[in-house]
């Protein structure tokens, strides 16, 4: 649900605040008056000041009792996010939390962690009320605003991902892109899809028509152009290659890559990114019915390349291929990046802790890996093995959408090789986020912080 917590900054913390959070650590004594010496208290609670650790201490106040929260932290971004989330979790349902900013690190990460720590998603009334206001003492206002922008974008991506598919059709997703787009972002929606054979084929079995969402951010003076392509499958039954029920229950989240692109485009103005960015979200519902595409069908992707569809559950690459080919032929980008919950094989290889990164350009890969290190949205570079490409050869079309020969077993690699066919010779990176895009609580918003950081730092 939308983050309701407001954030303000003050020069000095109110000593009588109901909840006053003060940093401490191995080399950082808490700067607050306590009823017992700080070393004795910390020894009693066996507190070490590790990130995410919170020690609550009641302190006498003029009108009763207030609580001091001694919180552990560190200079790393992940430390600060963990600290912020832990503090927010301690004060759910309260009016105000006052936080004394830590002496080291980017306070934007602390703010983002605290705000995302209040995140819930439930249709109707939320189960808990987040803290209504967070007051930052001694923090840079610009950094606080950046943290708010990151949290909002990540929260928006989570909301889009978590919305049930009984609500979330391709048309609904397009409406949300228009609603979320901020200043300086133009949104168009193509429902005719002339030439987009992949998107049309995947969506033809559904009563909810497919579409292509284009979001364009073009700041004055931009000299580089980046295109982000997101997979927007609003529900994935597998089509006629039907998924088992257990595999289908999380498929409302199969548009997490598209959600990340929408959220990133909507936040670019807040980060003052000086690069032109176009977001393409290829949207369809992969349903089965009398008009659904069949295994063995041959379709024509944007630009004319033919594809033999041997598995209708390998549909994400079909819609992504159209968008990539369109970007290559019409948008003249300097860099192409796509993000998608593309293959279960990526999750098998890397689990839920890493996204799989494929790239044709070492500098691009290095920049994305560096951004992943800074934001904690971890990537692992995977090989684009040229000799695996032969497995996608087809006897009746230019290429097949799954392996036909050879049996390498490397499903994530061959999916990336399929996409590469539609990128031209441009620098291109593919993020397969099937593992980290979702967890037991729903969508995570993975990729939003990473791409915002990369776009801001690579300019």
C-alpha positions in Angstrom: 0.0 0.0 0.0 1.2 3.6 -0.4 3.7 4.7 2.3 1.7 6.9 4.6 4.6 7.9 6.9 5.9 11.5 6.6 9.5 12.4 7.1 10.8 15.7 8.5 14.2 17.0 9.5 15.2 19.1 12.6 18.5 20.5 13.7 18.3 19.0 17.2 16.2 16.1 18.6 13.5 16.8 21.2 14.8 15.4 24.4 11.2 14.5 25.5 10.3 12.7 22.3 8.2 9.6 23.1 10.5 7.4 21.0 14.0 8.7 20.6 16.4 6.5 18.6 20.1 7.1 19.2 23.0 5.3 17.4 25.5 3.2 19.2 28.2 0.7 18.3 31.6 -0.8 19.4 33.3 2.6 18.9 30.2 4.8 19.3 28.8 5.7 22.7 25.1 6.7 22.7 24.9 10.5 23.1 21.9 10.6 25.4 21.2 10.8 29.2 20.3 7.4 30.5 19.3 6.2 34.0 22.3 3.8 34.1 25.6 4.2 32.5 25.6 3.2 28.8 28.3 0.5 29.1 26.4 -1.1 32.0 23.2 -1.1 30.1 24.7 -2.5 26.9 26.5 -5.2 28.9 23.2 -6.1 30.6 21.4 -6.5 27.3 24.5 -8.1 25.7 24.3 -5.5 23.0 27.1 -5.2 20.5 25.8 -2.4 18.3 25.4 -4.7 15.2 23.2 -3.4 12.4 19.5 -4.0 13.1 20.1 -4.4 16.8 17.7 -2.3 19.0 17.8 -1.9 22.8 14.8 -0.2 24.3 15.2 1.6 27.6 12.5 3.4 29.6 13.5 6.9 30.7 11.6 9.3 33.0 10.1 12.3 31.2 8.2 15.4 32.4 4.8 13.8 31.6 5.6 10.2 32.4 7.9 7.8 30.6 9.5 8.0 27.3 11.6 5.3 25.5 15.1 5.6 24.2 15.9 3.1 21.4 19.7 2.5 21.1 20.2 1.2 17.6 23.2 -0.5 16.1 24.4 0.6 12.7 27.4 0.8 10.4 28.7 2.8 7.4 27.5 0.4 4.7 24.3 0.9 2.8 22.9 -2.5 3.9 23.8 -1.6 7.6 21.8 1.6 7.4 18.8 0.0 5.7 18.7 -2.8 8.3 18.9 -0.3 11.1 16.0 1.8 9.7 13.8 -1.2 9.1 14.4 -2.4 12.7 13.5 0.9 14.2 10.3 1.2 12.1 9.4 -2.3 13.2 9.6 -1.3 16.9 7.2 1.6 16.7 4.4 0.2 14.5 1.1 2.1 15.2 2.8 5.0 17.0 2.6 8.7 16.1 6.2 9.7 15.9 9.7 8.3 15.9 12.6 10.7 16.3 15.9 9.4 15.0 19.3 10.9 15.7 21.2 10.4 12.4 24.3 8.2 12.6 27.7 9.9 12.2 28.7 7.8 9.2 27.1 6.6 6.0 24.4 7.9 3.7 21.3 8.7 5.7 19.2 8.2 2.6 19.7 4.5 3.1 18.5 4.7 6.8 15.4 6.7 5.6 14.6 4.2 2.8 15.0 1.3 5.2 12.7 2.9 7.8 10.0 3.7 5.3 10.1 0.3 3.6 10.0 -1.2 7.1 6.5 0.2 7.4 5.4 -1.4 4.1 2.3 -3.7 4.1 0.0 -4.9 1.3 -3.5 -5.9 2.0 -6.6 -5.1 0.0 -8.9 -3.2 2.3 -7.7 -2.0 5.7 -4.1 -2.8 6.6 -3.5 -5.0 9.5 -1.2 -2.5 11.2 -0.8 1.2 11.1 2.7 2.4 10.3 4.4 5.1 12.3 2.8 8.3 11.1 5.9 10.6 11.3 9.7 10.1 11.3 11.7 13.0 12.5 15.4 13.0 11.5 17.8 15.0 13.7 21.1 16.2 12.3 20.4 14.8 8.8 21.0 16.4 5.4 17.6 17.3 3.9 18.7 16.4 0.4 19.7 12.9 1.5 16.4 12.4 3.4 14.5 13.4 0.2 16.5 10.9 -1.8 15.7 8.2 0.7 12.0 9.0 0.5 12.1 8.8 -3.3 13.8 5.4 -3.3 11.3 4.1 -0.8 8.3 5.4 -2.7 9.6 3.9 -6.0 10.3 0.5 -4.4 6.9 0.6 -2.6 5.2 1.4 -5.9 6.9 -1.6 -7.6 5.8 -3.8 -4.8 2.2 -2.6 -4.9 2.0 -3.3 -8.7 3.5 -6.7 -8.2 1.3 -7.7 -5.3 -2.0 -6.6 -6.8 -4.1 -9.7 -7.7 -4.6 -10.5 -11.3 -8.3 -10.3 -10.9 -7.6 -6.6 -10.9 -4.3 -6.4 -12.7 -4.9 -6.7 -16.5 -2.5 -5.2 -19.1 -4.9 -2.2 -19.4 -4.8 -1.7 -15.6 -1.0 -1.8 -15.6 -1.0 0.9 -18.3 -3.4 3.0 -16.2 -1.0 2.7 -13.2 2.0 3.7 -15.4 0.1 6.9 -16.4 -0.9 7.6 -12.8 2.6 7.1 -11.3 4.5 8.9 -14.0 5.8 12.1 -12.5 6.9 15.4 -13.9 8.9 15.1 -17.2 7.7 11.6 -18.1 5.5 11.0 -21.1 3.4 7.8 -21.3 1.9 6.2 -24.4 0.0 2.9 -24.7 -0.1 0.9 -27.9 -3.0 -1.5 -28.1 -3.0 -2.0 -31.9 0.5 -3.7 -31.7 1.0 -3.7 -35.5 4.1 -5.8 -36.1 4.4 -7.0 -32.5 3.9 -10.6 -33.2 5.3 -11.9 -29.9 3.2 -9.7 -27.7 0.1 -10.4 -29.7 0.7 -14.2 -29.8 1.2 -14.4 -26.0 -1.9 -12.3 -25.3 -4.3 -13.8 -27.8 -5.7 -16.5 -25.5 -6.9 -14.0 -22.9 -10.0 -11.8 -22.8 -7.7 -9.0 -21.5 -5.9 -7.6 -24.6 -2.2 -7.1 -24.6 -0.4 -3.7 -24.9 3.0 -2.0 -25.0 3.6 0.8 -22.5 6.2 3.4 -23.4 7.5 5.8 -20.8 9.9 8.5 -21.9 12.0 10.8 -19.7 14.0 13.3 -21.7 15.8 15.9 -19.6 17.2 19.0 -21.3 20.8 18.6 -22.4 20.8 14.7 -22.2 23.5 13.3 -24.5 22.9 9.5 -23.8 19.9 7.4 -24.2 19.2 4.3 -22.2 16.2 2.0 -22.9 14.9 -0.2 -20.1 12.6 -3.1 -21.1 10.4 -4.8 -18.6 8.4 -8.0 -18.7 4.7 -7.3 -18.0 3.0 -10.6 -17.9 0.1 -9.8 -15.6 -0.7 -13.5 -15.1 1.0 -16.6 -16.4 -0.9 -19.9 -16.7 1.7 -21.2 -19.0 -0.8 -21.1 -21.8 -1.5 -24.5 -23.4 1.8 -25.7 -21.9 -0.1 -25.4 -18.6 1.8 -24.9 -15.4 1.0 -27.1 -12.4 -1.2 -25.4 -9.8 1.7 -25.0 -7.3 3.8 -23.2 -9.9 0.9 -20.9 -10.9 -0.1 -19.5 -7.5 2.7 -16.8 -7.6 2.2 -15.8 -11.2 0.5 -12.5 -10.4 4.1 -11.4 -9.8 5.3 -12.4 -13.3 5.3 -8.7 -14.2 7.8 -7.7 -11.5 10.3 -6.6 -14.1 7.8 -4.3 -15.8 6.8 -3.0 -12.3 10.5 -2.1 -11.7 10.7 -0.2 -15.0 7.5 1.8 -14.2 8.8 2.7 -10.8 12.3 3.7 -12.0 10.9 5.9 -14.7 8.5 7.6 -12.2 11.5 8.4 -9.9 14.0 9.8 -12.4 13.1 13.4 -11.9 13.6 13.1 -8.1 17.1 11.9 -8.8 17.8 14.6 -11.4 19.1 11.9 -13.8 20.7 13.7 -16.7 20.2 10.8 -19.1 17.3 10.2 -21.5 15.6 7.0 -20.5 12.8 5.2 -22.3 10.9 2.4 -20.5 9.2 -0.3 -22.6 6.8 -2.6 -20.7 5.5 -5.5 -22.8 2.2 -6.5 -21.3 0.1 -9.6 -21.8 -1.9 -12.2 -19.9 -0.7 -15.7 -20.8 -4.0 -17.6 -20.7 -5.3 -20.7 -22.3 -8.4 -20.9 -24.5 -9.7 -21.5 -27.9 -7.6 -18.7 -29.4 -4.4 -19.4 -27.4 -1.2 -20.0 -29.4 -0.2 -23.6 -29.7 3.1 -25.4 -29.2 4.6 -25.7 -32.8 3.1 -22.4 -33.9 5.4 -20.1 -35.8 5.1 -16.4 -35.1 6.8 -13.3 -36.6 8.5 -11.0 -34.1 8.9 -7.3 -34.5 11.4 -6.7 -37.3 10.6 -9.9 -39.2 12.4 -12.7 -37.4 10.3 -15.9 -37.2 10.1 -18.0 -34.0 8.9 -21.6 -33.6 7.0 -21.7 -30.3 7.7 -25.1 -28.8 6.6 -24.2 -25.3 3.9 -21.6 -24.6 5.2 -21.2 -21.0 8.4 -19.7 -22.4 6.3 -16.6 -23.2 8.3 -13.9 -21.5 11.1 -14.0 -24.0 8.5 -13.6 -26.8 7.1 -10.3 -25.5 10.6 -9.1 -24.5 12.0 -9.9 -28.0 9.4 -7.6 -29.6 10.3 -4.7 -27.3 14.0 -5.2 -27.7 13.8 -5.3 -31.5 11.6 -2.2 -31.5 14.1 -0.3 -29.4 17.0 -1.4 -31.6 15.3 -0.4 -34.8 13.5 2.8 -33.8 14.9 4.3 -30.6 18.6 4.3 -31.3 19.7 3.7 -27.6 23.3 3.8 -26.4 22.5 1.0 -24.0 19.7 -1.6 -23.8 18.9 -3.2 -20.4 16.0 -5.6 -19.8 14.7 -7.0 -16.5 12.4 -9.9 -16.2 11.2 -12.9 -14.1 12.3 -14.9 -17.1 13.3 -18.4 -16.0 13.0 -20.8 -13.1 16.5 -22.0 -14.1 18.0 -18.7 -12.9 16.5 -19.4 -9.4 17.8 -22.9 -9.5 21.3 -21.6 -10.3 21.4 -18.7 -7.8 18.5 -19.1 -5.4 16.6 -16.1 -4.2 19.6 -14.0 -3.1 20.9 -13.0 -6.5 19.7 -11.9 -9.9 21.4 -13.4 -13.0 23.2 -10.8 -15.1 24.1 -11.4 -18.7 25.9 -8.7 -20.7 27.6 -8.2 -24.0 29.6 -5.3 -22.7 32.2 -5.6 -19.9 31.9 -1.9 -18.9 28.1 -2.1 -18.7 28.3 -5.3 -16.6 30.9 -3.7 -14.3 28.7 -0.7 -13.8 25.7 -2.8 -12.9 27.7 -5.0 -10.6 29.0 -1.9 -8.8 25.5 -0.5 -8.4 24.4 -3.9 -7.1 27.2 -3.7 -4.5 26.1 -0.3 -3.3 22.4 -1.0 -3.1 22.5 -4.6 -1.8 20.4 -5.8 -4.8 22.9 -8.5 -5.6 23.7 -9.7 -9.1 25.9 -12.5 -10.4 27.3 -12.4 -13.9 26.5 -15.4 -16.0 28.1 -16.6 -19.2 26.7 -16.0 -22.7 28.0 -19.2 -24.2 28.1 -19.0 -27.9 28.2 -22.7 -28.5 24.9 -23.1 -26.6 23.2 -21.0 -29.3 22.9 -24.0 -31.7 20.4 -25.5 -29.3 17.9 -22.9 -30.4 18.1 -23.8 -34.1 14.7 -24.5 -35.7 14.0 -26.5 -38.9 10.9 -24.4 -39.7 11.8 -20.9 -38.4 14.7 -18.6 -37.8 14.9 -19.6 -34.1 13.0 -21.7 -31.5 11.9 -20.3 -28.2 13.4 -23.2 -26.2 16.2 -25.6 -26.8 15.5 -28.1 -29.6 18.9 -29.8 -29.8 21.8 -30.6 -27.6 20.1 -30.5 -24.3 22.5 -28.2 -22.4 20.2 -27.9 -19.4 21.2 -24.3 -19.1 17.7 -22.7 -19.4 18.6 -19.3 -18.1 21.6 -19.1 -20.5 19.6 -20.2 -23.6 16.8 -17.7 -22.7 19.4 -14.9 -22.6 20.9 -16.1 -25.9 17.4 -16.0 -27.4 17.0 -12.3 -26.3 20.4 -11.4 -27.6 19.2 -12.2 -31.1 16.9 -9.1 -31.0 19.3 -6.5 -29.5 21.4 -5.6 -32.6 25.0 -4.9 -31.9 24.2 -2.5 -29.0 25.6 -2.8 -25.5 23.0 -4.9 -23.8 22.4 -6.4 -20.3 19.7 -8.8 -19.3 18.7 -9.2 -15.6 16.8 -12.4 -14.9 15.2 -11.7 -11.5 13.1 -14.8 -11.1 14.7 -15.5 -7.7 14.9 -12.2 -5.9 11.8 -10.5 -7.3 9.5 -12.3 -4.9 9.5 -13.9 -1.5 7.0 -15.4 0.9 5.5 -12.0 1.5 5.1 -11.1 -2.2 6.9 -8.8 -4.5 10.2 -7.2 -3.3 10.7 -4.4 -5.8 14.1 -5.9 -6.7 15.9 -3.9 -9.4 14.4 -0.4 -8.6 17.3 0.7 -6.3 19.9 -1.0 -8.5 18.7 0.7 -11.7 18.2 4.1 -10.1 21.7 4.0 -8.6 23.2 2.9 -12.0 21.4 5.6 -13.9 22.5 8.2 -11.4 26.1 7.1 -11.2 26.8 6.2 -14.9 25.8 9.6 -16.3 
